[in-house]
Amino acid sequence: MTELHLWLRHETRTTERRTPVVPPDARRLVGAGVTLTVEESPQRVFPIEAYEAAGCRVVEAGSWTVAPADAVIVGLKELPEAPDGPGESPDEAAALRHRHIFFGHAYKAQPGAGALLRRFAAGGGTLFDLEYLVDGDGRRLAAFGYWAGYVGAALAVLHHRGGLTAPLRPLSKKELDDGLHPAPGDERFASLVIGALGRSGRGARAALAEAGLEPTCWDLQETRALDRPALLAQELMVNTVLTTGPSTPFLTDKDLAEPDRGLRTVCDVTCDVGSPYNVLPVYDTVTDWADPVRRLHERPALDLIAIDNLPSLLPEEASTDFSAALTPLLLEFGVGGEWGRCLDRFTQACRELGLQDGGSGDA
């Protein structure tokens, strides 16, 4: 393997406490000859001292913008807005010249997708979108899906029982499970998990089981010919389906106004709002930790939870699992075929926007 310099950046979103690389895996990377620079972060669930002890270089938050050109910038969520650089035009300050690894959400016409890809094109950089880091059969190789489904279903149950308090805060799994366990007098109610066989679906099913519920489980077979009356008869629904092409919406505005609708609580784990392939086109903005629940319809009532960083509410468990999957792939950066597929998808997205092909070169 050629010498690799990874730069773990601070996440600017104030509610983001996860990290793609945890300290034990950082030690593994350093031991394999990788140079690992880690930015200080006031909110990362693991302290900077643990990375320093693992042999990482420590730098101030946000300094990735002046990292060496060959550094690969590793993160999770969106990049910060472009800083105002001295003597630079706004376009020059926005340009991205490095190779970046993170969830870009930029390949399905989401809001802001074009602007992000243009930043890469302007600077000659490259996006290796973690959503498209897949094997030869298209299966994602590193994902937070299980914990997204787990937390999403847990929040839906807590709200449905009247026990969800805001603002939300990060928890340990034990704290979350203690709140989920049914108390005397808690009634069981009909629940549905769509996408039940996937990572997120399995997590949702586990949380509902922890809550003493036995959900109806739908996957591809059940959604090909959607039984809408059966869906609307549920009291709680967790959607974990991420579509990449046109499909029948699971809920429409007409369904919300259905007077006999039993459905009262929906958690959209996918949060594919803004995508033309969104299977829940009944809302246009996500919810957040400060206001996790939004009323979609009054009579009969229907409430929505659509938080796009659910696993950050269980930051230690989610980070540890994700890092365990990502670290072997990072050790193969520049060699493994999965990175080539990731690069090809970036190049395709740039072409679709009429931008120049590719960015700063090889994986």
ZAKOLTI-874816 format. One record per residue (C-alpha): residue number from 1; residue in one letter; x, y, z. Coordinates in nm, 4 decimals. Layout:
BEGIN
+------+------+----------+----------+----------+
| nupa | gumi |       c1 |       c2 |       c3 |
+------+------+----------+----------+----------+
|  NUM |    a |        X |        Y |        Z |
...
+------+------+----------+----------+----------+
This chain:
BEGIN
+------+------+----------+----------+----------+
| nupa | gumi |       c1 |       c2 |       c3 |
+------+------+----------+----------+----------+
|    1 |    m |   0.0000 |   0.0000 |   0.0000 |
|    2 |    t |   0.1304 |   0.3467 |  -0.0853 |
|    3 |    e |   0.1681 |   0.5916 |   0.2004 |
|    4 |    l |  -0.1756 |   0.7117 |   0.3059 |
|    5 |    h |  -0.2607 |   1.0240 |   0.5018 |
|    6 |    l |  -0.6121 |   1.0284 |   0.6492 |
|    7 |    w |  -0.7474 |   1.3454 |   0.8106 |
|    8 |    l |  -1.0397 |   1.2925 |   1.0498 |
|    9 |    r |  -1.2364 |   1.6162 |   1.0569 |
|   10 |    h |  -1.4530 |   1.7706 |   1.3257 |
|   11 |    e |  -1.8282 |   1.7587 |   1.2527 |
|   12 |    t |  -1.9761 |   2.1059 |   1.2523 |
|   13 |    r |  -2.3346 |   2.0006 |   1.3198 |
|   14 |    t |  -2.3836 |   2.0624 |   1.6911 |
|   15 |    t |  -2.5870 |   1.7452 |   1.7439 |
|   16 |    e |  -2.3344 |   1.5196 |   1.5704 |
|   17 |    r |  -2.1303 |   1.3246 |   1.8225 |
|   18 |    r |  -2.0410 |   1.0230 |   1.6077 |
|   19 |    t |  -1.7123 |   0.9561 |   1.4346 |
|   20 |    p |  -1.6274 |   0.7263 |   1.1423 |
|   21 |    v |  -1.3072 |   0.6069 |   1.3150 |
|   22 |    v |  -1.2951 |   0.5227 |   1.6864 |
|   23 |    p |  -0.9675 |   0.5302 |   1.8858 |
|   24 |    p |  -0.8970 |   0.1515 |   1.8844 |
|   25 |    d |  -0.9340 |   0.1466 |   1.5058 |
|   26 |    a |  -0.7236 |   0.4615 |   1.4804 |
|   27 |    r |  -0.4471 |   0.2689 |   1.6551 |
|   28 |    r |  -0.4891 |  -0.0115 |   1.4021 |
|   29 |    l |  -0.4550 |   0.2315 |   1.1113 |
|   30 |    v |  -0.1465 |   0.3960 |   1.2586 |
|   31 |    g |   0.0053 |   0.0562 |   1.3245 |
|   32 |    a |  -0.0431 |  -0.0322 |   0.9576 |
|   33 |    g |   0.1602 |   0.2709 |   0.8509 |
|   34 |    v |  -0.1225 |   0.5174 |   0.7896 |
|   35 |    t |  -0.0651 |   0.8785 |   0.8924 |
|   36 |    l |  -0.3798 |   0.9756 |   1.0794 |
|   37 |    t |  -0.4439 |   1.3391 |   1.1658 |
|   38 |    v |  -0.7407 |   1.4030 |   1.3962 |
|   39 |    e |  -0.9071 |   1.7395 |   1.4504 |
|   40 |    e |  -1.0041 |   1.8416 |   1.7993 |
|   41 |    s |  -1.3792 |   1.8351 |   1.8541 |
|   42 |    p |  -1.5796 |   1.9571 |   2.1532 |
|   43 |    q |  -1.8632 |   1.7137 |   2.0843 |
|   44 |    r |  -1.7107 |   1.3919 |   1.9493 |
|   45 |    v |  -1.8084 |   1.1101 |   2.1840 |
|   46 |    f |  -1.4446 |   0.9967 |   2.2169 |
|   47 |    p |  -1.1948 |   1.2400 |   2.3709 |
|   48 |    i |  -0.9044 |   1.3708 |   2.1641 |
|   49 |    e |  -0.6614 |   1.2270 |   2.4215 |
|   50 |    a |  -0.7652 |   0.8763 |   2.3174 |
|   51 |    y |  -0.6618 |   0.9483 |   1.9576 |
|   52 |    e |  -0.3363 |   1.1051 |   2.0702 |
|   53 |    a |  -0.2612 |   0.7941 |   2.2734 |
|   54 |    a |  -0.3280 |   0.5864 |   1.9611 |
|   55 |    g |  -0.0478 |   0.7658 |   1.7776 |
|   56 |    c |  -0.2535 |   1.0204 |   1.5856 |
|   57 |    r |  -0.1482 |   1.3755 |   1.5087 |
|   58 |    v |  -0.3822 |   1.6290 |   1.6701 |
|   59 |    v |  -0.4783 |   1.9567 |   1.5030 |
|   60 |    e |  -0.7404 |   2.2243 |   1.5619 |
|   61 |    a |  -1.0982 |   2.1854 |   1.4423 |
|   62 |    g |  -1.1652 |   2.2912 |   1.0855 |
|   63 |    s |  -0.8039 |   2.2897 |   0.9737 |
|   64 |    w |  -0.8682 |   2.0342 |   0.6999 |
|   65 |    t |  -0.9029 |   2.3240 |   0.4561 |
|   66 |    v |  -0.5243 |   2.3739 |   0.4729 |
|   67 |    a |  -0.4329 |   2.0052 |   0.4913 |
|   68 |    p |  -0.1674 |   1.8764 |   0.2507 |
|   69 |    a |  -0.3054 |   1.8164 |  -0.0969 |
|   70 |    d |  -0.2541 |   1.4409 |  -0.0696 |
|   71 |    a |  -0.4537 |   1.4078 |   0.2555 |
|   72 |    v |  -0.7856 |   1.2237 |   0.2367 |
|   73 |    i |  -1.0439 |   1.4087 |   0.4468 |
|   74 |    v |  -1.2725 |   1.1713 |   0.6384 |
|   75 |    g |  -1.6028 |   1.2756 |   0.7963 |
|   76 |    l |  -1.9684 |   1.1824 |   0.8236 |
|   77 |    k |  -2.2144 |   1.4617 |   0.7617 |
|   78 |    e |  -2.2202 |   1.7758 |   0.5507 |
|   79 |    l |  -1.9205 |   2.0012 |   0.5034 |
|   80 |    p |  -1.9321 |   2.3483 |   0.6592 |
|   81 |    e |  -2.0060 |   2.6490 |   0.4468 |
|   82 |    a |  -1.7027 |   2.7775 |   0.2603 |
|   83 |    p |  -1.4875 |   3.0111 |   0.4724 |
|   84 |    d |  -1.3912 |   3.3560 |   0.3550 |
|   85 |    g |  -1.0297 |   3.3189 |   0.2521 |
|   86 |    p |  -0.7975 |   3.6211 |   0.2285 |
|   87 |    g |  -0.7596 |   3.7363 |  -0.1288 |
|   88 |    e |  -1.0028 |   3.4733 |  -0.2548 |
|   89 |    s |  -1.3271 |   3.5140 |  -0.4399 |
|   90 |    p |  -1.6329 |   3.3331 |  -0.2930 |
|   91 |    d |  -1.5987 |   3.0665 |  -0.5645 |
|   92 |    e |  -1.2316 |   3.0107 |  -0.4830 |
|   93 |    a |  -1.3046 |   2.9810 |  -0.1118 |
|   94 |    a |  -1.5794 |   2.7275 |  -0.1792 |
|   95 |    a |  -1.3679 |   2.5078 |  -0.4075 |
|   96 |    l |  -1.2833 |   2.1624 |  -0.2706 |
|   97 |    r |  -0.9392 |   2.0367 |  -0.3733 |
|   98 |    h |  -0.9008 |   1.7277 |  -0.1538 |
|   99 |    r |  -1.0343 |   1.3774 |  -0.1743 |
|  100 |    h |  -1.3236 |   1.3564 |   0.0731 |
|  101 |    i |  -1.4964 |   1.0566 |   0.2305 |
|  102 |    f |  -1.8383 |   1.1304 |   0.3831 |
|  103 |    f |  -2.2137 |   1.0996 |   0.3239 |
|  104 |    g |  -2.2609 |   1.3626 |   0.0523 |
|  105 |    h |  -2.6307 |   1.3006 |  -0.0341 |
|  106 |    a |  -2.5599 |   1.4544 |  -0.3721 |
|  107 |    y |  -2.6475 |   1.1964 |  -0.6374 |
|  108 |    k |  -3.0279 |   1.1986 |  -0.6370 |
|  109 |    a |  -3.1065 |   1.5655 |  -0.6946 |
|  110 |    q |  -3.1365 |   1.6436 |  -0.3230 |
|  111 |    p |  -3.1418 |   2.0110 |  -0.2218 |
|  112 |    g |  -2.7891 |   2.1519 |  -0.2421 |
|  113 |    a |  -2.6537 |   1.8531 |  -0.4340 |
|  114 |    g |  -2.5569 |   2.0493 |  -0.7426 |
|  115 |    a |  -2.3827 |   2.3178 |  -0.5389 |
|  116 |    l |  -2.1738 |   2.0591 |  -0.3561 |
|  117 |    l |  -2.0631 |   1.8822 |  -0.6727 |
|  118 |    r |  -1.9755 |   2.2155 |  -0.8299 |
|  119 |    r |  -1.7473 |   2.2871 |  -0.5335 |
|  120 |    f |  -1.5599 |   1.9667 |  -0.6104 |
|  121 |    a |  -1.5436 |   2.0459 |  -0.9790 |
|  122 |    a |  -1.4121 |   2.3957 |  -0.9048 |
|  123 |    g |  -1.1253 |   2.2684 |  -0.6926 |
|  124 |    g |  -1.0493 |   1.9411 |  -0.8677 |
|  125 |    g |  -1.1430 |   1.7411 |  -0.5588 |
|  126 |    t |  -1.3229 |   1.4100 |  -0.5351 |
|  127 |    l |  -1.6148 |   1.2825 |  -0.3285 |
|  128 |    f |  -1.6103 |   0.9207 |  -0.2156 |
|  129 |    d |  -1.9687 |   0.9074 |  -0.0921 |
|  130 |    l |  -2.0050 |   0.6497 |   0.1850 |
|  131 |    e |  -2.3587 |   0.5749 |   0.0693 |
|  132 |    y |  -2.2086 |   0.4367 |  -0.2512 |
|  133 |    l |  -1.9218 |   0.2435 |  -0.0970 |
|  134 |    v |  -2.0651 |  -0.0915 |  -0.2038 |
|  135 |    d |  -1.9647 |  -0.4446 |  -0.2955 |
|  136 |    g |  -2.0017 |  -0.5952 |  -0.6414 |
|  137 |    d |  -2.3713 |  -0.6612 |  -0.5786 |
|  138 |    g |  -2.4441 |  -0.3044 |  -0.4721 |
|  139 |    r |  -2.4663 |  -0.3740 |  -0.0973 |
|  140 |    r |  -2.3321 |  -0.1021 |   0.1280 |
|  141 |    l |  -2.0165 |  -0.1989 |   0.3125 |
|  142 |    a |  -2.0242 |   0.0502 |   0.6013 |
|  143 |    a |  -2.3511 |   0.1860 |   0.7328 |
|  144 |    f |  -2.5248 |   0.3183 |   1.0425 |
|  145 |    g |  -2.8519 |   0.1605 |   0.9349 |
|  146 |    y |  -2.9073 |  -0.0764 |   1.2261 |
|  147 |    w |  -2.8779 |   0.1975 |   1.4880 |
|  148 |    a |  -3.0791 |   0.4425 |   1.2786 |
|  149 |    g |  -3.3643 |   0.1943 |   1.2706 |
|  150 |    y |  -3.3259 |   0.1137 |   1.6391 |
|  151 |    v |  -3.3326 |   0.4755 |   1.7557 |
|  152 |    g |  -3.6070 |   0.5759 |   1.5108 |
|  153 |    a |  -3.8412 |   0.3006 |   1.6245 |
|  154 |    a |  -3.7597 |   0.3711 |   1.9895 |
|  155 |    l |  -3.8459 |   0.7399 |   1.9543 |
|  156 |    a |  -4.1685 |   0.6521 |   1.7742 |
|  157 |    v |  -4.2752 |   0.4218 |   2.0578 |
|  158 |    l |  -4.1858 |   0.6749 |   2.3254 |
|  159 |    h |  -4.3866 |   0.9436 |   2.1456 |
|  160 |    h |  -4.6814 |   0.7149 |   2.0838 |
|  161 |    r |  -4.6913 |   0.6379 |   2.4560 |
|  162 |    g |  -4.6628 |   1.0051 |   2.5444 |
|  163 |    g |  -4.3179 |   0.9701 |   2.6965 |
|  164 |    l |  -4.0894 |   1.1488 |   2.4501 |
|  165 |    t |  -3.9378 |   1.4675 |   2.5885 |
|  166 |    a |  -3.7526 |   1.7363 |   2.3952 |
|  167 |    p |  -3.4900 |   1.8445 |   2.3338 |
|  168 |    l |  -3.3411 |   1.5039 |   2.2686 |
|  169 |    r |  -2.9978 |   1.4230 |   2.4058 |
|  170 |    p |  -2.7430 |   1.1469 |   2.3427 |
|  171 |    l |  -2.7965 |   0.8349 |   2.5501 |
|  172 |    s |  -2.6419 |   0.5013 |   2.6249 |
|  173 |    k |  -2.8308 |   0.1999 |   2.4945 |
|  174 |    k |  -2.9208 |   0.1006 |   2.8503 |
|  175 |    e |  -3.0813 |   0.4394 |   2.9136 |
|  176 |    l |  -3.2813 |   0.4158 |   2.5943 |
|  177 |    d |  -3.3898 |   0.0579 |   2.6606 |
|  178 |    d |  -3.4951 |   0.1394 |   3.0161 |
|  179 |    g |  -3.7374 |   0.3930 |   2.8724 |
|  180 |    l |  -3.8623 |   0.1481 |   2.6104 |
|  181 |    h |  -3.9536 |  -0.1368 |   2.8418 |
|  182 |    p |  -4.3313 |  -0.1472 |   2.8820 |
|  183 |    a |  -4.4651 |  -0.0274 |   3.2133 |
|  184 |    p |  -4.7720 |  -0.1737 |   3.3833 |
|  185 |    g |  -5.0756 |  -0.0428 |   3.2011 |
|  186 |    d |  -4.8970 |   0.0234 |   2.8715 |
|  187 |    e |  -5.1188 |  -0.1088 |   2.5961 |
|  188 |    r |  -4.9828 |  -0.2942 |   2.2978 |
|  189 |    f |  -5.0627 |  -0.1413 |   1.9626 |
|  190 |    a |  -5.0364 |  -0.2378 |   1.5990 |
|  191 |    s |  -4.7014 |  -0.1456 |   1.4462 |
|  192 |    l |  -4.5453 |  -0.1870 |   1.1041 |
|  193 |    v |  -4.1846 |  -0.1888 |   0.9824 |
|  194 |    i |  -4.1387 |  -0.1345 |   0.6093 |
|  195 |    g |  -3.8037 |  -0.2586 |   0.4821 |
|  196 |    a |  -3.7959 |  -0.5069 |   0.7661 |
|  197 |    l |  -3.5213 |  -0.7293 |   0.6238 |
|  198 |    g |  -3.2591 |  -0.4575 |   0.5778 |
|  199 |    r |  -3.0117 |  -0.3182 |   0.8304 |
|  200 |    s |  -3.2411 |  -0.0395 |   0.9467 |
|  201 |    g |  -3.5404 |  -0.2698 |   0.9476 |
|  202 |    r |  -3.3632 |  -0.5183 |   1.1704 |
|  203 |    g |  -3.2749 |  -0.2392 |   1.4103 |
|  204 |    a |  -3.6338 |  -0.1151 |   1.4161 |
|  205 |    r |  -3.7644 |  -0.4642 |   1.4839 |
|  206 |    a |  -3.5184 |  -0.5075 |   1.7719 |
|  207 |    a |  -3.6300 |  -0.1818 |   1.9350 |
|  208 |    l |  -3.9981 |  -0.2692 |   1.8987 |
|  209 |    a |  -3.9298 |  -0.6083 |   2.0550 |
|  210 |    e |  -3.7558 |  -0.4305 |   2.3433 |
|  211 |    a |  -4.0782 |  -0.2311 |   2.3806 |
|  212 |    g |  -4.2832 |  -0.5497 |   2.4012 |
|  213 |    l |  -4.4327 |  -0.5173 |   2.0523 |
|  214 |    e |  -4.4564 |  -0.7670 |   1.7668 |
|  215 |    p |  -4.4583 |  -0.5583 |   1.4506 |
|  216 |    t |  -4.5952 |  -0.6511 |   1.1116 |
|  217 |    c |  -4.2937 |  -0.6767 |   0.8820 |
|  218 |    w |  -4.3031 |  -0.5772 |   0.5159 |
|  219 |    d |  -4.0256 |  -0.5880 |   0.2617 |
|  220 |    l |  -4.0012 |  -0.5996 |  -0.1172 |
|  221 |    q |  -4.2698 |  -0.8601 |  -0.1676 |
|  222 |    e |  -4.5301 |  -0.6689 |   0.0346 |
|  223 |    t |  -4.4531 |  -0.3272 |  -0.1142 |
|  224 |    r |  -4.4629 |  -0.4352 |  -0.4789 |
|  225 |    a |  -4.8417 |  -0.4467 |  -0.4503 |
|  226 |    l |  -4.9051 |  -0.2117 |  -0.1588 |
|  227 |    d |  -5.1996 |  -0.2980 |   0.0649 |
|  228 |    r |  -5.2859 |   0.0599 |   0.1546 |
|  229 |    p |  -5.5830 |  -0.0192 |   0.3827 |
|  230 |    a |  -5.3633 |  -0.2570 |   0.5834 |
|  231 |    l |  -5.0950 |   0.0113 |   0.6139 |
|  232 |    l |  -5.3418 |   0.2757 |   0.7302 |
|  233 |    a |  -5.4865 |   0.0343 |   0.9866 |
|  234 |    q |  -5.1554 |   0.0320 |   1.1791 |
|  235 |    e |  -5.1093 |   0.2769 |   1.4661 |
|  236 |    l |  -4.7330 |   0.3189 |   1.4283 |
|  237 |    m |  -4.5185 |   0.2842 |   1.1178 |
|  238 |    v |  -4.1404 |   0.2889 |   1.0774 |
|  239 |    n |  -4.0145 |   0.3388 |   0.7218 |
|  240 |    t |  -3.6609 |   0.2171 |   0.6539 |
|  241 |    v |  -3.6808 |   0.1901 |   0.2740 |
|  242 |    l |  -3.4323 |   0.3915 |   0.0673 |
|  243 |    t |  -3.5336 |   0.3862 |  -0.2990 |
|  244 |    t |  -3.3109 |   0.4613 |  -0.5956 |
|  245 |    g |  -3.5848 |   0.4770 |  -0.8575 |
|  246 |    p |  -3.9548 |   0.5529 |  -0.9034 |
|  247 |    s |  -4.1928 |   0.3580 |  -0.6799 |
|  248 |    t |  -4.5421 |   0.3803 |  -0.5337 |
|  249 |    p |  -4.5540 |   0.6229 |  -0.2383 |
|  250 |    f |  -4.6375 |   0.4590 |   0.0928 |
|  251 |    l |  -4.8335 |   0.7638 |   0.2123 |
|  252 |    t |  -4.9992 |   1.0462 |   0.0203 |
|  253 |    d |  -5.1827 |   1.3625 |   0.1225 |
|  254 |    k |  -5.5070 |   1.1819 |   0.0418 |
|  255 |    d |  -5.4177 |   0.9117 |   0.2959 |
|  256 |    l |  -5.3611 |   1.1735 |   0.5655 |
|  257 |    a |  -5.7172 |   1.2972 |   0.5225 |
|  258 |    e |  -5.8680 |   0.9466 |   0.5356 |
|  259 |    p |  -6.1265 |   0.9656 |   0.8196 |
|  260 |    d |  -6.0910 |   0.5991 |   0.9189 |
|  261 |    r |  -5.7110 |   0.6047 |   0.9281 |
|  262 |    g |  -5.5688 |   0.4248 |   1.2308 |
|  263 |    l |  -5.2128 |   0.5408 |   1.1708 |
|  264 |    r |  -5.1074 |   0.7954 |   1.4333 |
|  265 |    t |  -4.7256 |   0.7924 |   1.4444 |
|  266 |    v |  -4.4768 |   0.7682 |   1.1562 |
|  267 |    c |  -4.1010 |   0.7574 |   1.1831 |
|  268 |    d |  -3.9207 |   0.8037 |   0.8535 |
|  269 |    v |  -3.5732 |   0.6664 |   0.9203 |
|  270 |    t |  -3.4719 |   0.7223 |   0.5584 |
|  271 |    c |  -3.5379 |   1.0996 |   0.5552 |
|  272 |    d |  -3.5205 |   1.1071 |   0.1758 |
|  273 |    v |  -3.7002 |   1.4417 |   0.1673 |
|  274 |    g |  -3.6346 |   1.6381 |  -0.1502 |
|  275 |    s |  -3.5615 |   1.3306 |  -0.3583 |
|  276 |    p |  -3.7970 |   1.2593 |  -0.6486 |
|  277 |    y |  -3.7966 |   0.8975 |  -0.5288 |
|  278 |    n |  -3.9173 |   0.9735 |  -0.1761 |
|  279 |    v |  -4.1760 |   0.7138 |  -0.0716 |
|  280 |    l |  -4.3227 |   0.9487 |   0.1947 |
|  281 |    p |  -4.3907 |   1.2690 |  -0.0022 |
|  282 |    v |  -4.6136 |   1.4085 |   0.2738 |
|  283 |    y |  -4.3545 |   1.6423 |   0.4292 |
|  284 |    d |  -4.0852 |   1.8731 |   0.3001 |
|  285 |    t |  -3.8471 |   1.9328 |   0.5927 |
|  286 |    v |  -3.6939 |   1.7011 |   0.8496 |
|  287 |    t |  -3.7414 |   1.7294 |   1.2246 |
|  288 |    d |  -3.4539 |   1.7682 |   1.4694 |
|  289 |    w |  -3.3409 |   1.7142 |   1.8264 |
|  290 |    a |  -3.4990 |   2.0363 |   1.9495 |
|  291 |    d |  -3.8359 |   1.9617 |   1.7844 |
|  292 |    p |  -3.8374 |   1.5907 |   1.7051 |
|  293 |    v |  -4.2085 |   1.5576 |   1.6256 |
|  294 |    r |  -4.4222 |   1.7411 |   1.3708 |
|  295 |    r |  -4.8002 |   1.7212 |   1.3395 |
|  296 |    l |  -4.8823 |   1.6333 |   0.9774 |
|  297 |    h |  -5.2589 |   1.6204 |   1.0141 |
|  298 |    e |  -5.5045 |   1.7122 |   1.2880 |
|  299 |    r |  -5.8164 |   1.5007 |   1.2448 |
|  300 |    p |  -5.7383 |   1.2202 |   1.2715 |
|  301 |    a |  -5.4038 |   1.3140 |   1.4210 |
|  302 |    l |  -5.0835 |   1.1975 |   1.2545 |
|  303 |    d |  -4.7369 |   1.2819 |   1.3892 |
|  304 |    l |  -4.4040 |   1.2528 |   1.2114 |
|  305 |    i |  -4.0497 |   1.1895 |   1.3344 |
|  306 |    a |  -3.7906 |   1.2445 |   1.0599 |
|  307 |    i |  -3.4467 |   1.3066 |   1.2104 |
|  308 |    d |  -3.1586 |   1.2642 |   0.9687 |
|  309 |    n |  -2.8866 |   1.1780 |   1.2232 |
|  310 |    l |  -3.0699 |   0.9318 |   1.4459 |
|  311 |    p |  -2.7650 |   0.7139 |   1.5261 |
|  312 |    s |  -2.5952 |   1.0132 |   1.6870 |
|  313 |    l |  -2.8362 |   0.9684 |   1.9764 |
|  314 |    l |  -2.6445 |   0.6449 |   2.0505 |
|  315 |    p |  -2.3055 |   0.7806 |   1.9436 |
|  316 |    e |  -2.0734 |   0.5287 |   2.1067 |
|  317 |    e |  -2.2487 |   0.2143 |   1.9855 |
|  318 |    a |  -2.3122 |   0.3543 |   1.6394 |
|  319 |    s |  -1.9560 |   0.4801 |   1.5924 |
|  320 |    t |  -1.7984 |   0.1577 |   1.7140 |
|  321 |    d |  -1.9979 |  -0.0578 |   1.4711 |
|  322 |    f |  -1.9418 |   0.1756 |   1.1766 |
|  323 |    s |  -1.5699 |   0.2104 |   1.2414 |
|  324 |    a |  -1.5302 |  -0.1675 |   1.2586 |
|  325 |    a |  -1.6736 |  -0.1944 |   0.9070 |
|  326 |    l |  -1.4937 |   0.1078 |   0.7599 |
|  327 |    t |  -1.1428 |   0.0528 |   0.8951 |
|  328 |    p |  -1.0559 |  -0.2523 |   0.6797 |
|  329 |    l |  -1.1779 |  -0.0587 |   0.3761 |
|  330 |    l |  -0.9607 |   0.2412 |   0.4647 |
|  331 |    l |  -0.6631 |   0.0077 |   0.4817 |
|  332 |    e |  -0.7420 |  -0.0823 |   0.1192 |
|  333 |    f |  -0.7869 |   0.2759 |  -0.0007 |
|  334 |    g |  -0.6266 |   0.3034 |  -0.3422 |
|  335 |    v |  -0.6355 |  -0.0727 |  -0.3883 |
|  336 |    g |  -0.9852 |  -0.2084 |  -0.3252 |
|  337 |    g |  -1.2382 |  -0.2208 |  -0.6062 |
|  338 |    e |  -1.5069 |  -0.0719 |  -0.3821 |
|  339 |    w |  -1.3266 |   0.2634 |  -0.3911 |
|  340 |    g |  -1.3089 |   0.2487 |  -0.7697 |
|  341 |    r |  -1.6850 |   0.1941 |  -0.7843 |
|  342 |    c |  -1.7296 |   0.4885 |  -0.5476 |
|  343 |    l |  -1.5162 |   0.7074 |  -0.7724 |
|  344 |    d |  -1.7082 |   0.5966 |  -1.0820 |
|  345 |    r |  -2.0359 |   0.7046 |  -0.9194 |
|  346 |    f |  -1.8925 |   1.0482 |  -0.8444 |
|  347 |    t |  -1.7715 |   1.0851 |  -1.2012 |
|  348 |    q |  -2.1128 |   0.9837 |  -1.3331 |
|  349 |    a |  -2.2878 |   1.2390 |  -1.1118 |
|  350 |    c |  -2.0563 |   1.5143 |  -1.2349 |
|  351 |    r |  -2.1244 |   1.4213 |  -1.5959 |
|  352 |    e |  -2.4984 |   1.4287 |  -1.5357 |
|  353 |    l |  -2.4594 |   1.7883 |  -1.4176 |
|  354 |    g |  -2.2443 |   1.8759 |  -1.7160 |
|  355 |    l |  -1.9355 |   1.9206 |  -1.4980 |
|  356 |    q |  -1.5849 |   1.8151 |  -1.5879 |
|  357 |    d |  -1.5106 |   1.4482 |  -1.5396 |
|  358 |    g |  -1.3753 |   1.3371 |  -1.2076 |
|  359 |    g |  -1.1696 |   1.5224 |  -0.9546 |
|  360 |    s |  -0.8291 |   1.4843 |  -0.7979 |
|  361 |    g |  -0.7679 |   1.1474 |  -0.9509 |
|  362 |    d |  -0.7347 |   0.7868 |  -0.8519 |
|  363 |    a |  -0.8819 |   0.6294 |  -0.5429 |
+------+------+----------+----------+----------+
